Amino acid sequence: MTPTMLRQLWSLIETTQSNLLLKLDDASLVQWLLKQFKQEQALNAEEMHILSDYLSNRLSLIRDLAEQR
């Protein structure tokens, strides 16, 4: 994953409404974020897998940040 992709991903997370990030279950949240990110940037299957793993491993952080907003 490139630094640019990471910046775009965290920008997407920060601009997504907190209530959406908090109300979706883990799998739905990962899929929703992947879908939104994919609309902005074309991803191959390997990048999708890497991004999915990255998001899954950071769900607690994503939810903590959403709660603080």
N, C-alpha and C positions, 0 to 999 in steps of 0.2 A: 504494500500500500504506500503510495507516494505521500509526501508531506502536503501536497495540494489537496489530495483526496481527504486526508485527515481534517484539514481546515474546512473543507466544504461539508464534511459530515458533521463536525461539531457546530458549524454555523447553522446547519439544518436543525440540529437538536435544540440549539438555543433559540431559534425562531419559531419552533413548534410550540403551540399552546401547552402549558404545563398540565392542564387537566387531561389532555389527550395522552400525554406521556405517562400519566399516573393511572389512568383507567384501563388501559389495555393490558392483557396478560402478557407474559414474557414473549411467547412465540409470536403473538399478534403484533407486539411492539417492534420486534426485530423485522418481521415481514413488512410492516408499514413503513419503517425507516428505509429499508432496502428499496421498496417500490418508489418512494419519494426521491431517493438518491439516484436511482436508475433513470428517472425522468430528466435529471439534470446532466447526467454523464453516462455514456455507454460503458457497460461492464461486461467482461467475458465471464465464463462460468467459474474460473479460478478466482477472479477478483470478487465475485459474488460470495463465494465460499469463505474467503478471507475476511470480507466485510461482515458477513453473518457471524463468524466466530468472534470477531473483534467486538461487535455489538453485544453478543451474548455474554461475553466476559465483562462488559462494562454496564450492564443493566442497573446494578445497584448505584453506580455513580450517576447515571442518567436520571434515575428516579430521585436521588438525593438532590441533584441540581434543580430538578423540576419543583421539588417541594420547597426549596429556598426562594423561589421566585414569587 
